Amino acid sequence: MKFPAHHSNSHTQVMISEVLKAKHSVRWVEPVINKDSTLSQAIMVCIEAKLSGMMVVDRGESNGDSSNAGSIHKTSQKCVGLLTSRDLLRIIAAGMKDGKSPEEILSMPVTEQMTPINQVIYARPNETIGMCRAIMGKLGIKCLPILSGSRVEGILTTRDLSDFYFDAQDKGGKKHYLANVSGRIGLTGASMADAPMFLTGHLALQHDPLYLNVGVAEYPHPYKFENGVGGNRRDYGFSKDLSSDPAMSEDAYFIKEVELLDESGENLQKLLYMAVADGVGSWREYGVDPRDFSHRLMEECENVLDEASAKCHLSKADNKDSCRMLSPAELLAKSYEKTKAANIIGSSTVCVCLFDSVHHQLHFSNIGDSGIIVLRHIDSDVAGALRRDKTTPRVDRKSDLRVAFVSQQQLKSFNHPFQMGWTGEEIDDPNTSFKRASESCTSSVHILRGDIIIMATDGLFDNVDVEDIAAIALDWEQKHKFIDEKGRSGRNKRWASENSLTNLSAEAIPSLADTLCQKARENSLDSSLDSPFALLAKDNDIMWSGGMPDDCTVIAMHVVGRPPVAEPLS
């Protein structure tokens, strides 16, 4: 992808602090390890926290696990060295060459193997991308520590620079999956931890719970009739119109709030789960109703959650493990096993998410071409700003609603998504389109108050461009005065005055889901429109014009600072 020259020049002059803000607003893991740690602990931290490098620090009196790299410590800490993933490999290889046992290698202290701080090349947050890129290129290094005095602000990698340069649409969705990732299996992401100190102001509400107001709309295929789906408007015209009956949709969904044990295993926490599933229509050729599998899979998700929640409320729970918080992938795996045990034939794409209100995280697992986008009002100097267009440099943009995240989709080829399914017998074929929950694209997104989250089947994303989805969401916000001409500053003042509008949000959010579904149907029937599906088809040498008629399910979520309050009885 090419950009105008002025974009490239502006990009090199952006301060590194902006790159770190963008990086840490999506995923924060403190890249440090205590000097008392062993090589074994360093390897575990590197793997679990997905770090390419970590600073070795002297915390004085430790207030926790010496290997912990995921939280901010209140004790003062002094940087004493740097340890990278390449260092770890070099140390292991050298130890094996010297005839040391695995136990001897893994028990070595990191202070004996690190690069001492007086030999570490580092940068400061107020230096530019251009300067840091030049340093990294000159020295041939892939990670550069960013320090403010003795405080570790982060570690900059070449991937961070690339991620900062490209926006969410350049990395997520169908088009870039086909271009960059198609054929790969088991995409994984990472969960979030606490934010760094320089984001504390931006995430001031982090320690207070957040809540979701949720609305859903479900539209069947526009050519739906009693025995299937019309191939065109003419076929559809001779049949009974069922295109307005949600029960006829091959899509399915669930939304459920439950109480489960938190990560400590001691306290009950309210958790909100939801999912969308899109039944694969080609099963009609085999006499199978595509609705069967998708609807049963969603029902079993609810059953699994009900069972776990019920165990939590028993006074004598035999096994706390059976009522702990379930990750989306775990929930998907359990519900699939129940669906398979019932011998429900069929297949479905599916996206399951969990909203953790305490830690402000949205966890999700996705198989196929359903997905999630996160929309956020972000000024150009605030963490997480992503390009709105292809020509305006980040530093020159004004505040508006941005696409902060687009989930990666999974496709075997164009118009052939991976899916979860059951044929009646196990399939032992590495090239099958069926995937297990463990092979889902699994990730997490840090959520802020005011965010709008859209979870939908491909009926939306094939027919409505992501930028158009953002424009519809902005119109919805402005109509209900959640945002006005004063932008974020005006909204923050309203929040500070305790005027949250959460009840209005709860009443209005279903209309956003419905508007998006209506737009998807309208575009799907417009033969003159270059829909996202049509553009991607042409990129794959398939002539297609207009939209892509399909079922469409949208779950719209508005992140608020307090739950709706019941109106007093008159």
N, C-alpha and C positions, 0 to 999 in steps of 0.2 A: 504494500500500500504506500502510495506516495503522497507527500504533503507539500504545500507551498513552502518556498524558501524561508519566508518570514516566520512561518510556524516553527521550523527547525531552529532558527536563530533564537526565537523567544524561548523555546524549550530548553536550550542549553544554558540560559541565564536564570532559570528557575532555581530557587534555593533548595538545598537538600531537605530542609525541614518540611517542605511541601510533599516531597516524595514519601518521607516517613509518616506524615499525617495520613496520606492516602493509603499507605500500606497498613498502618496500625488501626485505622478505623474499620478495616475489613477483618483483620486478624492480628491479635496482639499476643505474643509470647515473649516475655522478657529474655533477651539473649545472653544470659549470664549463668555461670556456675561457680560454686564456692571453691576456694583454693584447697579446701580439705577433701575434695571429692577424688574418687579414683577414676581410672580410665574406664572401668566398667560403668560407673555412674554417668560419665560423660557420653558414652556411646548411647545409653538409654535415653538421656536427655536429647541428644542429637536426633535420634530416631523418633521419639514420641512427640517432640515439639517441632519436628521437621525443620531443624536449623542447619544451615550450611556453615555456621561458625558461631562461637560464643566467647564472650569475654570472661576471663577468670578474675574473680573479685574476692577481696578480703572484707567480710562483713563484720568483723569483730566478733561480738557475741551473736551467734546464730540463733534465730527464733523459729527455726523449722528445719525441715529436711535439707541437708547440705547440698543435695543435688537438684533441688527444686528450681526450675527455670520458668515458672509460669505465673509468678506473682510479684507484686512490689513489696519490698521489705522496708520497714520503718527505720531499721538500724542503718547507720552510715556505712557506705561501702566504697572501697578503694580498688581501682582497676590495677591488677598486677600482671596481666598477660592476655594472650589471645590463643585460642585453640580452634582449628577448623576441622571440617569433616575429612579433608585431604590429609591433615596431620594425623588423624586417628588411623587412617588406612596405612600411612607411612610407618607409624609406630608399631602397628600389629605386624606388618610385613618384616620390619627390622627385627622385632623380637623373635619371630618364627625363624628367621635366618640365623639368629644367634643361638638357636636351640632352646629358647625359654619355653616353659609350659604355658598353656592358656591361662592358668590361674596366676602365674607370675606376671604375665602381660597385663591382665585385666585389673590386677591389684596395684599397679603403679600409680603414684599420685600425679595429678594433672600438672602440678607445679614443676615437675621434673621434665615434662614434655612440651609445655607451652612455649610460645614465643614471648619473651619478657617484654613488659610494657615499654621499656626504653628502646626496644627494637621494632615496635609496632608502628606502622604508618597508619594514621587515622585522619579523619576530616571532621570539620565542625558543622553544625546545622545551618549556619549562615553562608556556607560556601555553595557554589553553583553545581548544577548537574555537569556542565561542561568541564569544570575543574576536576571533579571526582572521576568522570569518565576518562579524562586524560591520565590521571594518576593510576587508575586501574589498568588501562591499556599499556602504559609505560612499564609497570611492574609485573604485568601478566597475572594479576590476582583477580579472583572472582567475588571476593567480599571485602568490604572496607568498613571498619568500625567508625561510628559517628559518636563523638564524645563532646559533652559540655562540662569542662573542668574534669572532675572525676566521675561524673554521672554518665552511664551508658544510655544514649538516646536510641540506639538501634544499630543494626549492622546492615549496610547497603549491599545488595547483590546486583549482578547484571540483569537478573530477571526482574528485580524491583524497578529498574529503569525502563525496561520493556513494558511492564505492566502499567507504569505511570503514563507512558506515551500512548498506549492504546486504550480505548474506552471499553465499557462492558459489552457493547454490541460486537466489538472486534474479537472478543474472547468467548462469548456465550452463544447459545442458540444453535439452530440447525446448520446454517451456512458454514460457520467456522468449525463445527464438529466435522462436517464432511470434508472440509478443506484441510484440517490439521490433525484430527483425532480419529477419524473413521477407521473401524477395524480393531481399535484397542479395547481391551476388556478391563473391567474393575476399576474405573476411575474413582479416585478417592479425594477427599478434601480434608480439612482440619477444623477442629472445634476452636472456639475462641477462649481467651483468658482475659484478665483485667487489662484495661487500657493504660498507656504510659502517662506520666505526670503531665506532659504538655498537652494531653487531650482532656484533662480533668475538667477544664472550663467548658469545653465543647460538649462533654458528656456529663454535665453537672447533675442530671437526673439519674445517673447510672445506679445509685444505691437505692432508689425508690422503685417499687415494682411498676412495670408498664402493663398495659392491658390492650387487648385487641377487640375492636368492634368488627363484626364479621357479617358480610352479606353474600348471598349466593344466587346465581341464576343458571338455569339449565334449559337449553334449547335443543330439541331433536333436529336431525337432518331435515333441511327444508323440503326434501322430496320424500319424506317418510310416509309409508302407507301400511296397510294391515299386514302384508306378508313380506315386507322388506323395504328396500329403498329404490326409488326410481332412478334410472340412469340419466334422465334428462327431464326437462320441464314437461315434455309431451307425455312421457310415461306417468309422471306424477299427476298430471291433470285428469287422468281417467280413474283415479283411485280416491278412496276416502282420505281426507286431509287429517293426518295425525301429527303434523309438524308443530303443533302447539301443545302437545301432550308430553310433559317431561317423563312420564312413565315409559314412553316408547323409546327414549334415548338409549343409545348403546354406551353412553357415558354413565358413570356413577360417582358418588362422592360421599364423604361423611365428615361431620364436624362434631367433636366430642371433648368436653372438659371432664377430667377425672382427677382424683387425688391419689398420688403414689408416693412412695418413699423417695426422698431426695438422694443425692450422691453419698451423703453420710450414712444412709440407711437407718436413720433415727427419726427424722421429721417428715411429716406429710406435707406435700407441696401440690398446689393446684397446677395442672398442666393442660394445655390446649393442644389437641391433635386434630389434624384434618388431612384429607387426601382427595385426589381426583384419579379416576381410572377410565381409560378409553378402550372399550371392547373392539377387537379387530374384526372388521366387517367381512373379511374373506371367508370366515367360518360358515357363512350362509351356504357356500358352495358344497359343504359337507353336511348340510341339514342341521347345523348347530346355530342356535340363536346367540348372536354375539353379545347380547346383554347378560347372558347367564354368568359368565366368568367374572366380568367386571363388577356386577352387582353383588355376587356372592363374596368376592374378595373384600369389598368394602364392608359388607355385613360382618364378616369374620374379624376384620380389624376392630370393629366396635365390640364384638364378643370377647376378644382377647383383652381389651382394655377394661371391660366390665368385670371380667374374672379377676384380673390383677387388682382392680380397685376394691372389689369385694373382700379379697384376702387381706388387704390393708386394714380393713375396718373390723376384722375378727379380733377378739381380745387375745386369742392365743394363736397367733400366726406361726405355723410350724417352720416355715422357711421364708425369711425376709427377702431372699433372692427372688421369690415368686411374685412379689408385689412392689419391686423397685421400679424406678423410672425406666421406661423402655425407649431405646433409640428408635428412630424411624425404620432403620434397616432391620432391627430385631422385631419390631411390630410387623413389618412386611413379611419376614420369614415365617413367623408364627401363623399369620393369617393365611399365607399360601399353603402351609402344611395342612391346615384345617380344610381349605378349599379342595386341595388334592385328595384328602381323605374322604371327602364327600363325592369324589369322582365327577367333579364339575368340569366338563370338557370346554376348552376355549382358551383364549389368551387376551392379554390386555397390556397396554402401557400403563404406568402408574407413577404417581408422585405423592409421597407421604411426608408431612412436615410436623414438627413439634415446636411449639412456642414456649420458651422458658422465660416467664415474666420476671423472675428474680435476677437472672444473669443477662437479660436483654438479648437473647439469642434465638435465632430461627434455625433449627436443624432440619435438614431434609435429605431424603434418599429418592432418587429418580431413575426409572428404567424407561427408556423410550423418548418420545417427543412431547410429553406434557412437561410443564415446568413452572418456574417462579421468576418474577421480576420484582425488584425493589425500587421505588421511586422516592426521591428525597430532595428537599429544598436545601441547596448548598451554595454558599457564596464561593467565589473563586479562591478566596484565601482560607477556606475551611476544609478540613480533612474530607477526603473521599470525593472531591469534585471530579467529574468525568466529562469528556468533551461532548458538548451538545451538538456541534456540527463539525464538518471536516475542514473548515477554513479559519475559524476564530481561535487564536491561541488561548490556552487555559488562563493565562494571566490577564487576558483582555476581556474575559466573559463577565457578564452581569449575572446576578442571582436569579435563578428560576428553578423549575422542577427538573431534576436530572435523573437519568437512569443510573442508579448506584450499583445495581447487580443484575445480571442475567444468568440463570442457571444453565449449565452445560447439558445438552441433550445427547442421547445415545441412538445412533442409527447405524444399521449395517450397510445401507446404501441409500440413495435418494428415494424418498417415499417408502422406505422399508425400515421402520424403527425396531430396535430390540424390544422385547416384551417378556412378560412373565406368563407362563401358560402350562397347560396339561392336556395331553392327547389320550390319556388312559393308560399310558405306559411310559417308563423312563426313556429318555433319548440320550444315547451315548454318542454324541456327534459334536466335536469342537466347533463346527461351523453352524450350529443351530442358531436360530434367531432368539431362542428362549434363554433368559438369563436368570440367575439366582439373586436373592436379595443381597448377598455378599458381593455381587458384581455390580451393584447399583452405583450411580454417581452420587456420592455422599459428601455433604459439605455443611458449613454453618455460616451464617451471616449475622454480624452485629447490628441490632436494630435500634433506631433512635425514635424518640417521641415525635409524632408528626409524619412518620414514614407511611407510605401507601404500598401495600404488598398485593400483587396480583398473582394468583395461582390458577392455572387453567390448562385445559386440554388443547391439543393442536388446532382445534376448530377456531380458536382465537388467534394463535400465533401465525397460522397459515394465511389468515385473511386480514389481519390488522397489524401494520408495522408498529414496532416498539415505540417509536417517536409519536405515532398517532395515539397509542394507548396512554402515553404520558400527557398528551394534549387533552384527551378526554378526562383524565384524572384531574388535571389543572382546572378545567372548566367546572368540574364537580366541586372542587375546593372553593373556587371563587363564588360559585352560585350559593353555597351555604356559608360563605364568609369564614371558612377555616384559614384562609389566606387572603390578604387584600393588597392594595398598592404599596403598603409599607413592608411587605414581604416578611422575612424571618424575624426582623427586629420587632415589627408590630405584633406578630404572633407570640413571640417570647414575652412581650410586655403583658399581653392578654393572659398568658399562662401564669405569669408572676402575680397577677391580680386575682388568681383563683377562678378565672373565667375559662373553663376548659372546653365547654361546648360538647362534652362527651355524650350527653343524651341526644343532642342533635345528630352527632356522628353516628350513634347506634341506629337512629331512625333513617338516616340518609344513605348509609353504606350499601344497602341492598340495591338502591337505584343505580349506583356506579356499576355493580356487577351486571345489572340488567342492560344498561346502556352499552356496555362493552359487548355483551352477547348480541344485542340488536345490531350493532355496527358490524360484527363479524358476519351475521347472516346477510345483511345488506351488501357487504362487499363480496360475499361468496356468490351472490347472484348477479353481480355486475360483470358482464362479459368484456367490458372495455377497460377494466381496471388491471393494472399490473400489480397483483397482490404479491406478498412475500413468497407464497408458494410458486406463483408464476415466474418470478424473478429467479428463484432457486432452480426451477425446472430448466429454464433457459441456460443457466450456468452449467447444467448437466446435459446440455444438448438435447433437451426435450422441448418441443414446441408446445407451449401452453399459454393461453391468454385468459384473463379474468380471474375470478376467485376460485376457491376450492370448497364446494358445498360439503358440509359435514356437521355432525353433532358438535355442540359447544357447551362447555361448562366452565363457569368463572366463579371463583371464590375471591372476593375482594376484602381486604383487611385494612383497617385504619388504626394506627398505633396511637393510643391515648394515655394520659397520665393518671387516670382514675377510672374506676368502673362506672357504668351508668347508674343513676340513682332513681329508684322507683318514684313516680309522681305521687304526691299525697292524695288520698281519696277526698273527693269533694263532699 
